[in-house]
Amino acid sequence: MGMMKEFKDFISKGNVVELAVGVVIGGAFGKIVDSAVNDIIMPPIGYALKGIDFKDLVLKLGDAEIKYGNFIQVSIVFLITAFFLFLVVKAYNRMKKKDEAAPAPATEPTNEEKLLTEIRDLLKK
C-alpha cells in the first residue's frame, strides 16, 4: 500500500502534470509546424527554385544515397519552431515583467503598525 501512496504523491505533484501537458501540447505543435513548413512555406520556395522539391534532393555515391534535401527541410522546420518558441517565451516574459512591476495594493495599516507609528512620532518629539 505504501508504494501506491508514493506513486499517487508523485503523479499528483504540479510539476509532473505540467510537464505531461507540455509534452502533449509540444507534440501537437510540432505537427502544426511540420504542416506549415511542408504545405505552406516549402512549395513557394520550391517554385521559386524552378520546381525543386527539397525532399527529392539526393546525392548518390554508388549504392548509397545522401538525402541532403530532407536535411535542409528538417533544418528549416527546426528554425521556424525555434523562432516561434522564442516569440512565445518573449511574450511570456513581457507579461511576467508587467505582473511583477504592478504595485501591490495599498492596505490599511494594522493596529500594531498605527501604535508603532505613534510611538515613533512621540520619540521624535
N, C-alpha and C positions, 0 to 999 in steps of 0.2 A: 504494500500500500504506500510506502514511503516514496518509491520510485515514481508512482503515478502523481503524487503531490509535487515532487520536484519537477516533473515534466509539465504539469499544469502551471506551476510558478514560472518556469522557463518560457513557455509559449505565451503566457499572458503578459509578459513584460512588454512595455510600449515599443522598445527598440526592435524587437523581433517582428512584431506585427507591422511596424512602419517599414522595415526592410523588405518584408514579403510583399507588401503593397507596391513598394518602389520597384522591385524586380518585375512584377507582373506588368505594371504600367510601362516600365522601360522596354520590355519585350514588345508590347503593343506599339510603343513609339518607334521602335526600330523598324517594324513593318511599315509604318506610315512613311518614314524617311526613305526606306528602300523603294517604296512605290513612287514617291515624289521624284527620286533620282531616276529610276528606270523608266517611268512613264511620262514624266514632265520635263525633266532637265536634260537627260541624255539624248532624246530624239532630236531636239533642235541643234544640239552640238554636233551630232552625227550628220544631220542635214547640212550644216554649215561646212563640215569637212567632207562634203561630196558623198554623203550616204554611208559613211563608215559607222558600223556598229562596233562599239568598243569590245563587246563580248567576243566578237569574231576575230579580233586581232591575235594572231598566233605566230610564234617563231618556231619553225621546225628544224630540229637538229637530228637528222636521221629519223629514227622511230620516235624520238621524244618530242613533245610539244611544250613550249613555254608560252603560257596563256597570259601575256602581259596586258592584254586589253581588259581582261576581267580584273586584274590587279589595279589598273587605272580606275575602273568603275568603282571598285570597293573603296579605294582611297578617296574618291570624290564623296561617296556616301559617308565615310568617316569624317571628312572635313565639314560637311554640311551638318552632321549630327553634333560634332564638337562646337560649331559656331552657334547652333540653336541652343544647346545647353549653356553656352557662355551667356547668351542673351537672357535665358531663364534665370540663371544664378545672379546676373547683374540686376535684373528687375527685383528678385527676391531680396538681395542685399539693400537695394534702394528702399524697399518697403520696410525692411527691418530697421534701417537707419532712421526713417521717419518715425517709427514707433518708439525708438529709443530717445529721439530728440523731443518728443512730446512731453511737456512738463507734467508732473504729477498734479492732480487736482489739489487745490488748497483745502486743508482740513481745519476744522475748528480746534483751537488748542485745548488740550485736556485740562482738567482742574489742576493737576500736578504742574503742568507747564505754566499755567497762569500764576500759581503760587510761587514757583521758582522765578518767574519774571518780576513779580512784586518784590521778592527778597533781593534780587539783583539791583532793582531800581532803588530800594531803600539803602543798600550798601553803597551805592554810588553817591548818595547824598551824604 
